[in-house]
Amino acid sequence: MRQVIVTPYQSSWPEAFQEEKEQLKTIFGDRLLAVHHIGSTAVPGLSAKPILDILPVVDSLDGIEAFDAAMEQIGYEAKGEFGMPGRRYYRKGGDARTHHIHLYASGNPEVIRHVVFRDYLREHPQEVEAYSTIKEQLARQFPEDISAYIAGKDSFVKAMEQRALAWWSHD
């Protein structure tokens, strides 16, 4: 069973992202157009589950499964779309998850959504504080129920996402 662990921001997360980014560059080569550190570990000061969320952008999803074996060699489990059309999902660490890869093709609107959400949080410390508080409270309330933890923050995240998109569109 997956434990719900939320920790204070760790200054080691950006460096861990850079290390993983270099491995992804080696694996995907010229197919890789960008690699974004997304999610809570990408926002200084934000409490987070200690799992790096990484969003590589490739030229196309055509034939991208050919890289699954190389991803498995560096510890990832290839999960295909995993419920989200247009995404290729990889995870590392089994039940003690350490990394999530959300791979998209260039032009997929999910790329903008994730990056804007991250950038909005980086620019709005009051939102970081509120989000941290909710996440910490839910982790205490549901220490062994990841589904309840996710459901508990869903409406807050969706509302913040709308504020983030409005902020971005006015920039």
N, C-alpha and C positions, 0 to 999 in steps of 0.2 A: 504494500500500500504506500502510495506517495504521501509523504509528510508535507504539510504546508508550512514552509519556513520563510519568513520575511526578515531580512537583516538590514541594518543601516547601510547606506551607500559605501562601497569599498573602492578606494582609490586604485586598486589593482585591476578593476574591470576594463578600463580603456586599454591597458597594456595587453591583457588577455585577448581582447578583441583584435588588436593589431597582429598578434601572433597567429590567430585563426585566419585573419584576412590574408596574410602571406601564404598560408597553406592553400586557401581557396584560389589565389592567383596562380599558384603552381598547378593545381588540378585543372581549373577551367581555362587557363591560358587566354587566348585571344577572344574566346566567347564571353569572357567576363568584362562588363562595361563599368561597373561600380560595385562597391561593397559598403553598406551602411550598417552602423551599430544602432539598433533600434531598441525599443522597450525600455523598461525601467532602469536597467543597468547602464543605459546610455545617458542618463540624466543625473548630473552631479547633485548630491543631496537627497535623492529620492530613495526611500526604502524599497527593497526589491527582493523577490525570490532570487537566490544567487544563480541564475541561469542566464547566460548571454543569448540575446536574440540578435541574429545577424541576417541582414537582407541583401543577398547578392543579386545583382541585375545582370542578366545575360542578353545576348542579341536575340535569341529565340528559344522556345522550349523544344523545338524540333531536335530529336535525337539526344536530348539532355540526359536521358537515362543511361547513356553510354558512360557517364561519369559516376554512376552509383557505386561501382566496384572500388574506384579510387577513394570515394567518400567513406566507404565501409572500412578501407584500410587505415584511415585515420580516426576510426572509432564511431562513425555515424551509422545510424540505421536509416535506410532510405524508406520513406513512407508514401511516396507518390504524392498525389494531390491532397490526401488526408482530409477530405471534406471541403476543400476550398478550390474550386475550379480555377485553373490558371496559375496555381502555385505548385512548387515541388518542395516538400517538407522533409527535413532530415533532423534527427535528434541524436544526442550523444549522452551517455551516462545511465541508460536504463531507468529504473525507478528513482535513482539519485541523479536526475537530469542535471547536466552542466551547460549544454548548448542546444539551441534551436536554430535551424537554418530555414528561412522562408525565402525560397528562390523564385524570382519572377522574371518574366521577359520585359524588356524595355517597352515602355508605353502602358504597362498595366497600372490602372489607377490606385491599386493598393500600395504601390511604391510611394506615391505622393502622400497618401493618407498616413502611412506610418512615419514618414520623415517629417511631415508637418506637425504631427502629434508630438514627436520628440522635440522638435525645435520650439514649439509653443511652450512646452514644459521648461525647457532650458531658459526661456525668457520670462517666465512667470513663477517666481519663487513661492508666492502664496498658493498657487495650484499644487506645487510640489509638496508643500506642507500638508495641505488638505488631503491629497492623494496618499501620502505616506501614512497619515493618521488612519484613514479608512483601511488601507492594506494591513497595517499592524493589528488593528482591531479585529478584522476578519480572520487573520491568521490565528489569533488567540481564540476566537470563537469557534473556528472550524479547523483545528490542527491536523485532522486526518481526513478531511473532506474537500479535495481540490475543486470539485464541482460546485459545492456551496460557496467556497471562497470566490470563485469566478463569478457565479451568479450574484453574489452580494455586492460586487463592485461594478456590475454591468451598467446599471442606469447612470451611475456617477461618471463612468468612463465615456459612455455615449454622449452625455451632456457636455463633457469637457472636449470631446472630439469635435462637436459642433462649434464650440467656442474657438477651438484651434483652427478649424477651417475658415471661420469668419475672420479671424485674426490674419490668416495667411492671405485671404482674398482681398483684404484691405491694405496689404503691404505694398 
